[in-house]
Structures are given as C-alpha cells and as structure tokens.
Amino acid sequence: MSPSSPSSDHIRIADNLRRTVELTELGLALRQAVIEQRNVPGAGEGMAQVMHEIRLAKEQAWQQSQS
C-alpha cells in the first residue's frame, strides 16, 4: 500500500468536508420541514411533505456534488 500524496489527502479531506456540509443541509431541511408541519393546523399529509422536502434537499445536494 503506497502512502498517499499530500495533494490527494487534501482532495479527500475537501470531499469529506463537502459531504459533511451536504448532510448537515439535509438534516436542517428535514428539521425545517418538520417544524413547518407542526405549525400547520390540520395538515394530514405532514409525513408526505417531509419526505418531499427530503427528496428535494437530497437532489439538490447530489446536483451540487456532481458539479
């Protein structure tokens, strides 16, 4: 197993940090969706809306990671 170069370490670290930020954004989007659903009286499809918000945030994070 060859030691990795400093530049490949920097690339790996930057990639891990980007993924951490994306996961944080997803978590915050989920939290925001849940809070908004709590504030809507009589919202029967609360979980469907939360899942929709998760999918949107996931797609957005995926698109950003591909660019």
N, C-alpha and C positions, 0 to 999 in steps of 0.2 A: 504494500500500500504506500503510494508516494505521498509525501507531505504536500498539502495544498499551498498554492502561492498566495501572497498577501492580497493580490487583486481578486482572486476567486473567493477568498474569505470575505472581502468587502462586498462582493456581489451577493454572496449567500446571506450575509448579515442584513444587507439592504432589502433583499427579498423577504426575509423573515420579518423584518420591521413593517414592510408594506402589508404583509398578510395579517400581522397583528392589528394594524390600523383598520384593515378591512373588516376583521372580526369584531373589533370594537364598534365600528359603524353599524354593522349588522345588529349587534346587541342593543345599541342605542335606538335603532329604528324599531326593533321589536318592543323595547320598553315604551317608546313614544306611542306606538300603535295601541298597546295595552292601556296606557293611561288615557288616551283619547277615547277608547271604547268605554272605559269606566265613566267618562263624563257625558256619554250619550244615553239618555234615558230610553229604555225600551229597545235597545239595539239587540235584536235577536240573532243577528249573524255576526256577532263580535269575533268569534274564532275565525270565521272565513275572512274577515277583513284583516285580522292579524296575519294570517297565512299569506294573504295577498301582499301585505307590506313586506313580509319576509322575502317573498319571491322577488319583488321589485328591488329590494336592497341587495339581494344576492346577485341578481342580474347586473345591477349597476356595478357592484364590486368586481364581478367577473369581467365586464367590459373594460373597466379601468385596469385590471391586471393584465389584460391582453394587449394594451397599448403601450 
